[in-house]
Amino acid sequence: MPDIFRFKMSALRAVIFDLDGTLIDSERRTLQAYVEAGRILGQDIGVDLMKSLIGRDARASQEILSKALRAGVTYEELCLRAREIQKSMPLDLKPGALEILQFVKDSGRGCGLATSTHVRHLEVILDSLELRRFFDVYVCGDQVTQGKPAPEIYLHAASKLAVAAHECVALEDSGPGMQAALAAGMRVIHIPDMLVLPEELQNRAHSVEPSLLEARATLELLLRNSDA
């Protein structure tokens, strides 16, 4: 059965969010910190290289960055310097993040988080931004064998929510994230952040929204039609 017909027949029982670049404005912060760390360490860590890592899991990012480093500097040294730089940089929610999270909570649907961020870092972020209360489950990059763009992280999140993947809608900013959710069989609302995705991939989204403010209206309509 084509996906479009399956989606029309399926109730939406859960919403699963990406974190970086979707709910929090962290991608620019990370990019700037690593570029600056590279400069301090005498390494050519360019903006384009860092953009290529957006949406990828830690293992893939480590492999790519390690290959880019010249002799004398390790990946661990680069990360340590970048984390020190990030400590002085604010971490902000995306406009509309609290509103859309509260809407999902009030709707009674399950709410999950599927993020490439590792558990120890995620929990610090959730507590510092007071977001933990919104999520029923979360799945992190170090809790799966294959990160985005593989579907495992979204399938695991749906399983923890006790719903089928096609009963979920995912909100994503990145190409690998979108590919992961689509491969899992979910509808996707795409909210672009730093990258313009290929038209072919954008066309596979249920909708493309400029921010979470507009995405909330789209999500509300999706859930209402799902109940009809």
N, C-alpha and C positions, 0 to 999 in steps of 0.2 A: 504493500500500500504506500503511495507517495507520502512524503512527510507532511505536505500541506493538509491532506485529508486527515491524517492521524492527529495533527495538532488541533484541527477544528473539533475533533471528537473528544479530545482529552481535556479534563479540567486541570487548571494550574494549581498545584498544591504547595509549591515552594518557590522562593526567589533566592538565587545564589549570586553573591557579589564577588568580584575581584576587589583587591585592596589598592595596590600601588597604581596611581594614575587614574583610578576609578573613584574610590572613596576618599583617598588622601592625595594631596599634591606633593608626591614624593619623588616622581621621576626626575624632575628638573633639579631637585635638591641632590639626588644621588649623582646625576650626571655632572653637576658642577663640582661636587666634592671629589669625584674620581679624576676629573680632568685636572683639578688643582693639585691633588695628591701626586699625580703623574708628573706635573710640572716641577714640583718640589723635589721629586726623586730623580729628575732628569730623564723621564720617560715620555714618549709621545703617545699619550692617551687622548685621542681626539674625540670631538663631539660625535662624529659619525660612527665611530667604533662603539661608543657608549649607547647610542640610539639603537644599534643593532642588537643590544642585549635586552631591550625592553620586552617584558613579557616572558623571557626565558627563565628557566629554573637556575638555581645556584650552580649546579654541576656544569651545565652548558656555559654559563657566564664565566666560571673559573677557567674552563678549558680555553675559551676564546681570549680572555685577558692574559692568561699565562703565556700564550703563544705570542702575544703582542709585546711582552716585556723583554727588554734587552738584558744581557747577562749582568749580574750584580744586584738585581732587585727581584725579590720573590713576590708572588701573588699575595702572600700573607702580609708582607710589609706594605704593599699598596693598600690593602683593605684596612689595615690598622691606621694608616695615615688618613685615609678617607673617612673612617669612622670618627677620628678625632676632629676633623674639619666639620663633619655633620653635627657634632654636638653643639656648635655655636650657631647652627642654622635652624630657623623655626620649621616645625612640621604642622601643616595646616590641613584642615578638612577641605574637600572640594565644595564649592557652593551647592547647596541643596542636599548635602549628604545626610545631615541629621533629619531633615524633613522626609526624605524618601525611606530612611531606615525606620522612622517612627510610623510612617504609613504602612509599611510591610508588617511591623509588629502589631499595629491596630487591626490589620486585615485578618489576622488569625492564621495566615500562612506560615509555613516553616521558613526560617531565614538562615542561610548558610554563608560561609565565607570560603572561597577557594583561592589560595594565594601561594605564590612561589616563595614568599618570605618564610624563613625558618621559624619554628615554634617559639624559641626563646626570644627572638626579636618581635614576633607578632604580639606576644602577650604584653610586652612592655608598651608597644604602640596602643593596643586596645585599652590598657589601663590609663596611659597618659592622656588619651583623648576621650576616655569614658565611653567606649563603644562596646565593651564586652556584653552589656545588658541586652543588646539588640540581637545577638546571634545565638541560635540554638546549637549550632555545630560550626566547627571550622576544620579545614584540612590544609596542611602546609606542605611546602615543597619537599621538606625532609621526612614527610610521612608517606610518600609515594615512591614507587620505583622509577616511573617515567613522568617527568614534569611536562608542563605545557610546551608544545602544542598537542601532546598525547592527551587523550580524554580521561585518563585514570583519575586525576584529581577531582574532576567534576562528577564522575561516576561514583567515586568514594563519598563525596559530599551528599549526593542524592541518597546513597545507601544509608548513611548515618541519619539522614532526615526521614528514612523509611518511606520514600516515595520513588516512583519510577523516573528515570532521567527525562522522558518526554513530558512529564508533568511539572517540569521546572523551567523557569526563565532565568537566564544569566545576564548580568550586566558587566560589560568588558570594555576596556579601552584599547588593548593591544591585539596585533595580528595573531601571535601564538595563543593568546587567551581565547580569542574568538574561535580559532580553529579547534581548540580543545573542547569548548562547549558545544560547538556544532557537531563534532565527531561523537560526542556523548549522546547526541540526539535532542539537544535542548534548543529552545528558541533563544535568540540573543538580541538584546538591546545594546547597540554599540554607541559609546560616548567617546569620541576621539580625544586624545590628549596631545602628545607631542608628535605623533606620526600620522601621515595620511596613508591609509591602507589602500591596496589595489582595489579598483572598482569591482572586480569580480568577487572579492571577499566581502566588500561592503554590501553588495547586492544579496548576499546570503543572510544578512541580518534581518530580523523582523522590522527594525527601524534603526535609523542613525540619528542621534540627538545631539545638539550642541553642548548640553550640560545635563546634570542630574535634575535640574529644575524642570526641564522639558521631559526628561525620561520618566519622571514621576507621573506626569499626565498620561504618557503612553502606557506605563505599567498599570495605572488605575483602570484604563480602558480595557487592557488585556484581561485583567482579573475580573472585571465586570462582565465582559463577554464570555469568559470561561464559566461564570456562574449561571449564565442565561440558559 
